[in-house]
């Protein structure tokens, strides 16, 4: 089961991954980005620069965002 907070029609954030820093919910983002014809913005879970590479390599997300890793100065 997925918990997806869709703030706008193209924004996907997984509550289960939010704040974990273990990477984006690739399965959920792939499921949604493959199913729709509008751009999808991946959110929640980024904890390293590599997570951005992974989400773009493995899904059709058009963009990815993060906040916590910058607030905590884990990525500069």
N, C-alpha and C positions, 0 to 999 in steps of 0.2 A: 504494500500500500504506500502511496506517495502522498505527502502533504505539500501542496504547491500553492504558494501565495501569489496569485496573479494580480498585481497592482494595476497594470495596464494590459491590454491584449497581447503584448509581446514580451513581457517581463516574467521570468521564471525564477523563483527562489525556493529552495528546499529547506523547510524548517529543520529537518533532521541533520542537515549539513551546516546550518548557520552557526558561525562562530567557532566551528571545530578546527579549521585550518588544515583539514586533511584532504582538501580538493573539492572540486565541484561535483554535484550529483550527475555524473556523466550519463547514466542510464535515463534519468528523467529528462535531462536537457536534450539528449538524442531523440527520445520518444516524441517530445514536443516539437523540436526543430525539424524533424522528418515529417511531421503530420500537418504542419501549417505552411502557408505560402508568404507569411509576413516575417520580418526580421525578429529573431529571438535574442534577448539579452540574458545571458547566464549570470546568476547571482548566488552568493552564499557558499562558503566553504574554502575559498582561496587562502592558502597559507604560505605559498611559495611561488616564485616566478614560474616554475615548471607547471604549475596547475593551469596557468593560462595557455601554455603550449598544448597541454593535454586536451583541454576543452575545445580548442580550435581544430586540433588534429582528429579528434574522435567524434565530433558532433557537427551539425550545421549551424551552430550559433553564430550570429552576426557580430556580437559583442559580448564582453564579459566585464564584470565590475567587481570591485572589492573596496572595503573601507577599513576593516579592523587591522589588516596587516600594515596599513599605512599609519593608522592612529598609534599602533604599538611600535612603530618604526622598525618592523621586521623586514620591510622592503623600502629602499630609498630610491 
